[in-house]
Amino acid sequence: MLNEIGRALSSTLNKEDLTRKVWEELRRLFDVENFYIAELDPLRDEIQFDLEIVDGARLPRRARPAGNHITEYIIRTRQPVLIPRQLRGRDEKAGRRAPAHNGMLLRRALVAYDHAIGAMAVYSDHERVF
């Protein structure tokens, strides 16, 4: 899978093709019917969702103002986060908005040249899937 993604990285500069290839390869490993790749645009102070899949359906590209969300926390800290359903209350207590899903959530910062540029997330309504 990593080799396939590496080949895609070296063969295209088209962000659309690259994000789609990452999603397709991850689907070979586990359920990614709920998935996104988001990019931080610091000039506009917004998060752009370049690829967003919800319940297996691809959503149109969208952006939202940057705020106190878990995605921004991941980008700031560059630390991966795995959130089982029973720990959701900790995010709310820490002042971060909790995700809307009910199961497991795995998020990871996307880093280029030692700078966090975005985040990737996969979530499932089932527990212990990641």
ChimeraX attribute file (.defattr): number of C-alpha atoms within 10 A of each C-alpha:
attribute: neighborCount
match mode: 1-to-1
recipient: residues
	/A:1	13
	/A:2	10
	/A:3	9
	/A:4	12
	/A:5	18
	/A:6	12
	/A:7	13
	/A:8	18
	/A:9	17
	/A:10	9
	/A:11	11
	/A:12	11
	/A:13	10
	/A:14	10
	/A:15	12
	/A:16	11
	/A:17	13
	/A:18	19
	/A:19	19
	/A:20	16
	/A:21	17
	/A:22	18
	/A:23	20
	/A:24	15
	/A:25	16
	/A:26	17
	/A:27	14
	/A:28	10
	/A:29	9
	/A:30	11
	/A:31	15
	/A:32	21
	/A:33	18
	/A:34	19
	/A:35	25
	/A:36	23
	/A:37	23
	/A:38	25
	/A:39	23
	/A:40	21
	/A:41	15
	/A:42	10
	/A:43	6
	/A:44	11
	/A:45	12
	/A:46	16
	/A:47	21
	/A:48	19
	/A:49	20
	/A:50	18
	/A:51	21
	/A:52	24
	/A:53	17
	/A:54	14
	/A:55	11
	/A:56	12
	/A:57	11
	/A:58	14
	/A:59	14
	/A:60	10
	/A:61	11
	/A:62	12
	/A:63	14
	/A:64	11
	/A:65	12
	/A:66	16
	/A:67	14
	/A:68	12
	/A:69	15
	/A:70	18
	/A:71	25
	/A:72	21
	/A:73	17
	/A:74	20
	/A:75	24
	/A:76	14
	/A:77	10
	/A:78	20
	/A:79	13
	/A:80	17
	/A:81	16
	/A:82	16
	/A:83	18
	/A:84	20
	/A:85	17
	/A:86	11
	/A:87	12
	/A:88	20
	/A:89	12
	/A:90	12
	/A:91	15
	/A:92	13
	/A:93	10
	/A:94	9
	/A:95	11
	/A:96	18
	/A:97	16
	/A:98	17
	/A:99	17
	/A:100	7
	/A:101	13
	/A:102	15
	/A:103	18
	/A:104	21
	/A:105	25
	/A:106	17
	/A:107	23
	/A:108	19
	/A:109	26
	/A:110	20
	/A:111	13
	/A:112	9
	/A:113	6
	/A:114	8
	/A:115	12
	/A:116	17
	/A:117	18
	/A:118	24
	/A:119	25
	/A:120	21
	/A:121	20
	/A:122	24
	/A:123	26
	/A:124	21
	/A:125	14
	/A:126	13
	/A:127	15
	/A:128	11
	/A:129	14
	/A:130	14
